[in-house]
Amino acid sequence: MAALAGVPLEMKEELRKELKSNRELLKILELDIDQSGDGREIKKFNEVIGFCEQVIRIIETYPQNKEIVFLDCSCGKSYLSFVLNTILSKKFAVNTYFYGVDTNKILIEKCDVIRENLGLRNMQFVTSRIIDAQPEKSVDMVIALHACDIATDEAIAKGIKLEAKYIIVVPCCENQIRNRLKCGHPLVDVTDFGLLRYRFADILTEALRSQFLTGAGYHVKLVEITSPKFTPKNLMIIARRKKGNKKYAMDRYKKLDEMFNTDFVLKNYFNERDFNRNDI
Ligand SMILES: C[S@@+](CC[C@H](N)C(=O)[O-])C[C@H]1O[C@@H](n2cnc3c(N)ncnc32)[C@H](O)[C@@H]1O
């Protein structure tokens, strides 16, 4: 086994090479990365590599004999889970289990076919909304790559409810508060302009998510997983559950939400009572 602690700095390049040479996997996933230009599949390939890199850096810190359980929220065709599964087991000999959940039944059936073709036993795919998923095993990492709009918020809420050690999301379209930024907040002179409103909505959405996670007892870090030339949707929120912290402290989240009059969706997955409890 390659020692995880010895993962080199140029990991992304190594992962890229490793995956490019795994023709069988790419073929089964129907990821044609030999196409030229900035095609959709190359974009997806680079997003997946960037996501895997961050997960591997976290797993370096895990006890190596422990099974790591993932919940891939809005998994779609599950490129991310299949690649992570392959890399973690083949390259690093890490024991893993993957749940994939998506509302699209056809995609979930495709995932089952791919799983069978690859002969993988450590994966289970379920047609469900994220928030309704009921994984039997205790989940270590909730992951979500480009879960549309509020599906990212469902993933965050689910991760908090499951007390996942890590919640790692790369959000997609931040539509929910853009239209609410037209009036009734202190930066209307900025958001008067369509393009600035669009960009500011992205920043505010990720700030609200990050403050919510912080308030729920997570340490939050933001990183970029790829160059923006592959996708502007390259921001990753990495949230690590703090040991022993059992209090919700939503003051900063609430202040931000009220200041911009956003009525942000995340709180809707919880009862007011949840926020006032000290034992969550
Ligand atoms: C842009 S795709 C991303 C798929 C995959 N993660 C990827 O990177 O290729 C978004 C997926 O979210 C799923 N989805 C949207 N809302 C959902 C929800 N509330 N619960 C579960 N899946 C959802 C859609 O069916 C779709 O497959």
Ligand as a Chemical Component Dictionary entry (heavy atoms), coordinates in Angstrom:
data_LIG
# 
_chem_comp.id                   LIG 
_chem_comp.type                 NON-POLYMER 
_chem_comp.pdbx_formal_charge   0 
_chem_comp.three_letter_code    LIG 
# 
loop_
_chem_comp_atom.comp_id 
_chem_comp_atom.atom_id 
_chem_comp_atom.alt_atom_id 
_chem_comp_atom.type_symbol 
_chem_comp_atom.charge 
_chem_comp_atom.model_Cartn_x 
_chem_comp_atom.model_Cartn_y 
_chem_comp_atom.model_Cartn_z 
_chem_comp_atom.pdbx_ordinal 
LIG C1  C1  C 0  -25.751 18.855 -11.510 1  
LIG S1  S1  S 1  -26.190 17.225 -11.080 2  
LIG C2  C2  C 0  -24.705 16.726 -10.264 3  
LIG C3  C3  C 0  -24.547 15.255 -10.220 4  
LIG C4  C4  C 0  -23.198 14.729 -9.727  5  
LIG N1  N1  N 0  -22.949 15.071 -8.355  6  
LIG C5  C5  C 0  -22.081 15.183 -10.625 7  
LIG O1  O1  O 0  -21.234 15.977 -10.177 8  
LIG O2  O2  O -1 -22.014 14.734 -11.765 9  
LIG C6  C6  C 0  -27.339 17.469 -9.757  10 
LIG C7  C7  C 0  -28.104 16.232 -9.309  11 
LIG O3  O3  O 0  -28.857 16.578 -8.157  12 
LIG C8  C8  C 0  -30.006 15.759 -8.118  13 
LIG N2  N2  N 0  -30.906 16.372 -7.111  14 
LIG C9  C9  C 0  -31.484 17.604 -7.142  15 
LIG N3  N3  N 0  -32.153 17.835 -6.000  16 
LIG C10 C10 C 0  -32.000 16.738 -5.201  17 
LIG C11 C11 C 0  -32.433 16.393 -3.886  18 
LIG N4  N4  N 0  -33.161 17.224 -3.142  19 
LIG N5  N5  N 0  -32.087 15.176 -3.375  20 
LIG C12 C12 C 0  -31.342 14.314 -4.123  21 
LIG N6  N6  N 0  -30.884 14.602 -5.379  22 
LIG C13 C13 C 0  -31.209 15.795 -5.912  23 
LIG C14 C14 C 0  -30.462 15.749 -9.558  24 
LIG O4  O4  O 0  -31.303 14.657 -9.837  25 
LIG C15 C15 C 0  -29.107 15.660 -10.289 26 
LIG O5  O5  O 0  -28.757 14.333 -10.577 27 
# 
loop_
_chem_comp_bond.comp_id 
_chem_comp_bond.atom_id_1 
_chem_comp_bond.atom_id_2 
_chem_comp_bond.value_order 
_chem_comp_bond.pdbx_ordinal 
LIG C1  S1  SING 1  
LIG S1  C2  SING 2  
LIG S1  C6  SING 3  
LIG C2  C3  SING 4  
LIG C3  C4  SING 5  
LIG C4  N1  SING 6  
LIG C4  C5  SING 7  
LIG C5  O1  DOUB 8  
LIG C5  O2  SING 9  
LIG C6  C7  SING 10 
LIG C7  O3  SING 11 
LIG C7  C15 SING 12 
LIG O3  C8  SING 13 
LIG C8  N2  SING 14 
LIG C8  C14 SING 15 
LIG N2  C9  SING 16 
LIG N2  C13 SING 17 
LIG C9  N3  DOUB 18 
LIG N3  C10 SING 19 
LIG C10 C11 SING 20 
LIG C10 C13 DOUB 21 
LIG C11 N4  SING 22 
LIG C11 N5  DOUB 23 
LIG N5  C12 SING 24 
LIG C12 N6  DOUB 25 
LIG N6  C13 SING 26 
LIG C14 O4  SING 27 
LIG C14 C15 SING 28 
LIG C15 O5  SING 29 
# 
